[in-house]
Amino acid sequence: MAPRTTKPKKNPTALDEPAVCKPCGGTGNVPTTVRVGRKRRPVGQQDGLCLNCLGSGTDPDA
């Protein structure tokens, strides 16, 4: 039986760029619904800071 040859595995994501944050998609901003009135009806959205990456856009767990 021939000996097995193994090739070194490359991890292209670790070499190229840091991982992108999933909730904000790398932008650092997430949409937040604005509610007004006594019944708290939604009227629109505004940008808010992503609490997962704190606005950096990179995945903190990577």
MARDO-606844 format. One record per residue: residue number from 1; residue in three letters; y, z, x of N, C-alpha, C, O in turn. Coordinates in Angstrom, 3 decimals. Atoms other than C-alpha are relative to their C-alpha. Example, Ala and Ser with C-alpha at 12.3 -4.5 7.8 and 13.67 -1.06 7.14 Angstrom:
MARDO-606844
+-----+-----+----------+----------+----------+----------+----------+----------+----------+----------+----------+----------+----------+----------+
:   i :  aa :      n.Y :      n.Z :      n.X :     ca.Y :     ca.Z :     ca.X :      c.Y :      c.Z :      c.X :      o.Y :      o.Z :      o.X :
+-----+-----+----------+----------+----------+----------+----------+----------+----------+----------+----------+----------+----------+----------+
:   1 : ala :   -1.190 :    0.000 :    0.890 :   -4.500 :    7.800 :   12.300 :    1.200 :    0.000 :    0.900 :    1.181 :    0.665 :    1.936 :
:   2 : ser :   -1.190 :   -0.060 :   -0.820 :   -1.060 :    7.140 :   13.670 :    1.090 :    0.730 :   -0.770 :    2.198 :    0.899 :   -0.261 :
+-----+-----+----------+----------+----------+----------+----------+----------+----------+----------+----------+----------+----------+----------+
end
This chain:
MARDO-606844
+-----+-----+----------+----------+----------+----------+----------+----------+----------+----------+----------+----------+----------+----------+
:   i :  aa :      n.Y :      n.Z :      n.X :     ca.Y :     ca.Z :     ca.X :      c.Y :      c.Z :      c.X :      o.Y :      o.Z :      o.X :
+-----+-----+----------+----------+----------+----------+----------+----------+----------+----------+----------+----------+----------+----------+
:   1 : met :   -1.167 :    0.000 :    0.825 :    0.000 :    0.000 :    0.000 :    1.248 :    0.000 :    0.883 :    1.329 :    0.731 :    1.870 :
:   2 : ala :   -1.225 :    0.134 :   -0.777 :    3.436 :   -0.963 :    1.287 :    0.915 :    1.194 :   -0.270 :    0.960 :    1.703 :   -1.390 :
:   3 : pro :   -0.925 :   -1.119 :    0.218 :    5.998 :    1.792 :    1.817 :    1.164 :   -0.437 :   -0.890 :    1.600 :   -1.587 :   -0.838 :
:   4 : arg :   -1.128 :    0.289 :    0.892 :    8.774 :    1.976 :   -0.761 :    1.299 :    0.016 :    0.786 :    1.516 :    0.863 :    1.652 :
:   5 : thr :   -1.319 :    0.020 :   -0.621 :   12.233 :    1.035 :    0.328 :    1.029 :    0.322 :   -1.072 :    0.980 :   -0.217 :   -2.178 :
:   6 : thr :   -1.049 :   -0.366 :    0.950 :   15.197 :    2.565 :   -1.373 :    1.349 :   -0.404 :    0.563 :    1.623 :   -0.245 :    1.752 :
:   7 : lys :   -1.344 :    0.392 :   -0.382 :   18.711 :    1.250 :   -1.300 :    0.950 :    1.138 :   -0.359 :    0.751 :    1.807 :   -1.372 :
:   8 : pro :   -0.962 :   -1.041 :    0.372 :   21.642 :    3.657 :   -1.226 :    0.743 :   -0.411 :   -1.272 :    1.202 :   -1.547 :   -1.393 :
:   9 : lys :   -0.667 :    0.283 :    1.268 :   23.162 :    3.874 :   -4.685 :    1.494 :    0.215 :    0.149 :    1.949 :    1.194 :    0.739 :
:  10 : lys :   -1.449 :   -0.104 :   -0.034 :   26.848 :    3.259 :   -5.049 :    0.495 :    0.486 :   -1.348 :   -0.052 :    0.119 :   -2.388 :
:  11 : asn :   -0.632 :   -0.472 :    1.213 :   28.990 :    5.027 :   -7.594 :    1.396 :   -0.628 :   -0.054 :    2.344 :   -0.063 :    0.492 :
:  12 : pro :   -1.290 :    0.694 :   -0.030 :   31.816 :    2.538 :   -8.273 :    1.129 :    0.752 :   -0.696 :    2.294 :    0.568 :   -0.344 :
:  13 : thr :   -1.080 :   -0.708 :    0.687 :   33.702 :    4.848 :  -10.644 :    0.623 :    1.063 :    0.889 :    1.820 :    1.332 :    0.780 :
:  14 : ala :   -0.537 :   -1.033 :   -0.880 :   34.084 :    7.546 :   -8.008 :    0.816 :   -0.613 :    1.132 :    1.715 :    0.037 :    1.663 :
:  15 : leu :   -0.696 :    0.614 :   -1.114 :   35.295 :    5.071 :   -5.383 :    1.290 :   -0.691 :   -0.425 :    2.250 :   -0.719 :    0.346 :
:  16 : asp :   -1.145 :    0.792 :    0.409 :   37.777 :    3.032 :   -7.420 :    1.181 :    0.856 :   -0.454 :    2.183 :    0.965 :    0.252 :
:  17 : glu :   -1.095 :   -0.764 :    0.585 :   39.932 :    5.249 :   -9.623 :   -0.541 :    1.253 :   -0.663 :   -1.732 :    1.326 :   -0.968 :
:  18 : pro :    0.467 :   -1.165 :    0.765 :   39.771 :    8.643 :  -11.275 :   -0.309 :   -0.386 :   -1.440 :    0.227 :   -1.369 :   -1.951 :
:  19 : ala :    0.418 :    0.306 :    1.367 :   38.194 :    8.713 :  -14.727 :    1.179 :    0.159 :   -0.958 :    2.052 :    1.004 :   -0.761 :
:  20 : val :   -1.062 :   -0.010 :    1.001 :   40.436 :    8.052 :  -17.723 :   -0.312 :    1.066 :   -1.044 :   -1.464 :    1.233 :   -1.445 :
:  21 : cys :    0.143 :   -1.022 :    1.043 :   40.997 :   10.847 :  -20.240 :   -0.354 :   -0.674 :   -1.315 :    0.298 :   -1.640 :   -1.711 :
:  22 : lys :    0.464 :    0.636 :    1.229 :   39.141 :   10.041 :  -23.473 :    0.922 :    0.206 :   -1.205 :    1.155 :   -0.766 :   -1.924 :
:  23 : pro :   -0.845 :   -0.150 :    1.197 :   41.454 :   11.595 :  -26.151 :    1.271 :   -0.851 :    0.018 :    1.682 :   -1.367 :   -1.022 :
:  24 : cys :   -1.267 :    0.743 :   -0.043 :   44.609 :    9.851 :  -24.934 :   -0.155 :   -1.406 :    0.556 :    0.792 :   -2.190 :    0.496 :
:  25 : gly :    0.211 :    1.331 :   -0.543 :   43.081 :    6.771 :  -23.296 :    0.751 :   -0.253 :    1.294 :    0.967 :   -1.408 :    1.662 :
:  26 : gly :   -0.700 :    0.138 :   -1.273 :   44.934 :    7.432 :  -20.033 :    1.504 :   -0.066 :   -0.110 :    2.184 :   -0.197 :    0.909 :
:  27 : thr :   -1.453 :    0.079 :    0.157 :   48.436 :    7.374 :  -21.499 :    0.684 :    1.352 :    0.164 :    1.846 :    1.415 :    0.564 :
:  28 : gly :   -0.594 :   -1.335 :   -0.070 :   49.003 :   11.135 :  -21.572 :    0.635 :    0.444 :   -1.299 :    1.055 :    1.595 :   -1.423 :
:  29 : asn :   -0.583 :   -0.302 :    1.307 :   50.297 :   10.971 :  -25.165 :   -1.040 :   -0.201 :   -1.093 :   -1.852 :   -1.123 :   -1.027 :
:  30 : val :    0.867 :    0.155 :    1.168 :   48.421 :   11.476 :  -28.422 :    0.873 :    0.038 :   -1.244 :    1.873 :    0.756 :   -1.269 :
:  31 : pro :   -0.807 :   -0.032 :    1.220 :   49.743 :   10.779 :  -31.932 :   -0.201 :    1.305 :   -0.767 :   -1.328 :    1.779 :   -0.917 :
:  32 : thr :    0.024 :   -1.229 :    0.783 :   50.599 :   13.878 :  -33.957 :    0.637 :   -0.293 :   -1.358 :    1.735 :   -0.847 :   -1.420 :
:  33 : thr :   -0.508 :    0.257 :    1.347 :   51.071 :   13.691 :  -37.736 :    1.157 :    0.937 :   -0.319 :    1.076 :    2.140 :   -0.071 :
:  34 : val :   -1.160 :   -0.787 :    0.412 :   54.468 :   14.862 :  -39.019 :   -0.114 :    0.245 :   -1.496 :   -0.266 :   -0.701 :   -2.269 :
:  35 : arg :    0.120 :   -0.370 :    1.413 :   54.308 :   16.737 :  -42.345 :    1.297 :    0.653 :   -0.453 :    1.896 :    1.445 :    0.275 :
:  36 : val :   -1.241 :   -0.558 :    0.543 :   57.275 :   17.606 :  -44.557 :   -0.220 :    0.423 :   -1.438 :   -1.188 :    0.019 :   -2.082 :
:  37 : gly :    0.015 :   -0.405 :    1.410 :   57.955 :   19.252 :  -47.897 :   -0.865 :    1.204 :   -0.281 :   -1.609 :    1.691 :    0.571 :
:  38 : arg :    0.743 :   -1.180 :    0.415 :   56.476 :   22.099 :  -49.834 :   -1.503 :   -0.273 :   -0.053 :   -2.307 :    0.610 :    0.246 :
:  39 : lys :    1.423 :    0.353 :    0.077 :   53.175 :   20.257 :  -50.340 :   -0.531 :   -0.550 :    1.320 :   -1.697 :   -0.935 :    1.405 :
:  40 : arg :    0.380 :    0.407 :   -1.348 :   53.106 :   19.259 :  -46.647 :   -0.600 :   -1.401 :    0.030 :   -1.700 :   -1.606 :    0.544 :
:  41 : arg :    0.492 :    1.369 :    0.014 :   52.743 :   15.531 :  -47.186 :    0.316 :   -0.677 :    1.341 :    1.376 :   -0.444 :    1.923 :
:  42 : pro :   -0.258 :    0.700 :   -1.268 :   52.394 :   13.319 :  -44.092 :    1.003 :   -1.133 :   -0.191 :    0.896 :   -1.899 :   -1.149 :
:  43 : val :   -1.015 :    1.044 :    0.091 :   55.381 :   11.029 :  -43.474 :   -0.018 :   -0.939 :    1.199 :    0.595 :   -2.005 :    1.146 :
:  44 : gly :    0.025 :    0.862 :   -1.178 :   54.662 :    9.588 :  -40.038 :   -0.702 :    0.667 :    1.154 :   -1.378 :    1.683 :    0.991 :
:  45 : gln :    0.599 :   -0.548 :   -1.199 :   53.531 :   10.219 :  -36.514 :    1.014 :    0.018 :    1.124 :    1.933 :   -0.800 :    1.171 :
:  46 : gln :   -0.812 :   -0.050 :   -1.209 :   55.175 :   11.231 :  -33.282 :   -0.930 :    0.232 :    1.176 :   -2.052 :    0.707 :    1.000 :
:  47 : asp :    0.805 :   -0.192 :   -1.197 :   53.898 :   11.321 :  -29.711 :    0.036 :    1.464 :    0.414 :    1.078 :    2.118 :    0.384 :
:  48 : gly :    0.113 :   -1.350 :   -0.510 :   52.645 :   14.629 :  -28.400 :   -0.737 :   -0.012 :    1.329 :   -1.451 :   -0.968 :    1.629 :
:  49 : leu :    0.647 :   -0.119 :   -1.296 :   51.419 :   15.753 :  -24.998 :   -1.499 :    0.223 :   -0.184 :   -1.907 :    1.045 :   -1.005 :
:  50 : cys :    1.453 :   -0.166 :    0.067 :   47.656 :   15.426 :  -24.501 :   -0.368 :    1.346 :    0.629 :   -0.062 :    1.605 :    1.793 :
:  51 : leu :    0.348 :   -1.328 :   -0.499 :   46.287 :   18.941 :  -24.155 :   -1.259 :    0.000 :    0.856 :   -1.555 :    0.997 :    1.515 :
:  52 : asn :    1.194 :    0.076 :   -0.835 :   43.091 :   17.765 :  -22.463 :    0.369 :   -0.235 :    1.467 :   -0.152 :    0.438 :    2.356 :
:  53 : cys :   -0.369 :    0.334 :   -1.382 :   44.719 :   16.250 :  -19.365 :    1.410 :    0.474 :    0.354 :    1.842 :    0.311 :    1.495 :
:  54 : leu :   -1.379 :   -0.485 :   -0.177 :   48.221 :   17.785 :  -19.782 :    0.957 :   -1.101 :    0.437 :    1.865 :   -0.872 :    1.236 :
:  55 : gly :   -0.920 :    1.095 :   -0.253 :   49.879 :   14.375 :  -19.634 :   -0.271 :   -0.819 :    1.247 :    0.450 :   -1.786 :    1.495 :
:  56 : ser :    0.255 :    0.760 :   -1.227 :   48.347 :   13.135 :  -16.362 :   -0.772 :   -1.287 :   -0.275 :   -0.627 :   -2.253 :    0.474 :
:  57 : gly :    0.765 :    1.192 :    0.337 :   45.987 :   10.613 :  -18.035 :   -1.351 :   -0.081 :    0.675 :   -2.112 :   -1.009 :    0.402 :
:  58 : thr :    1.293 :    0.006 :   -0.678 :   43.016 :   11.469 :  -15.807 :   -0.881 :    1.089 :   -0.597 :   -0.391 :    2.111 :   -1.078 :
:  59 : asp :    0.969 :   -0.932 :    0.574 :   39.866 :   13.254 :  -16.938 :   -0.111 :    1.230 :    0.908 :   -0.457 :    1.085 :    2.080 :
:  60 : pro :    0.056 :   -1.195 :   -0.842 :   39.985 :   16.888 :  -15.697 :   -1.422 :    0.420 :    0.351 :   -1.617 :    1.181 :    1.298 :
:  61 : asp :    1.380 :   -0.390 :   -0.264 :   36.179 :   17.217 :  -15.828 :   -0.682 :   -0.918 :    1.005 :   -1.802 :   -0.634 :    1.429 :
:  62 : ala :    0.652 :    0.949 :   -0.923 :   35.495 :   14.255 :  -13.510 :    0.201 :    0.409 :    1.435 :   -0.276 :   -0.270 :    2.343 :
+-----+-----+----------+----------+----------+----------+----------+----------+----------+----------+----------+----------+----------+----------+
end
